[in-house]
Amino acid sequence: MRVALATLAALALAARAPAAGPEVRAVRATTIDFRAALRVLTSDDVPPGEVVREGEEVVLRLAGVAPEDLALPALERPLEGIRVEREEART
């Protein structure tokens, strides 16, 4: 019983511990004012991102690392594609 309680206490503390560094945790497709939008969920320490247009694409750059298994949302019109490009300490 004591081992189980100690394990649960350790897991609770680990869940509250801050991430090792800025990280992207999820990407979700949603709407804002009837317009298609992407919501990017991050750890608290990710600074504001940068949004720029590059030709026909809208690019969002974040100073955070995205896990390799990051699930991307299903495409909804008018979105034609969503992809993640990883760079050192930036996504």
ABEGO torsion letter per residue (X at the ends): XAAAAAAAAAAAAAAABBBABBBBABBBBBBBGGBBBBBBBBBAABBBBBBBBBEABBBBBBBBBBBAABBBBBBBOABABBBBBBBBGBX
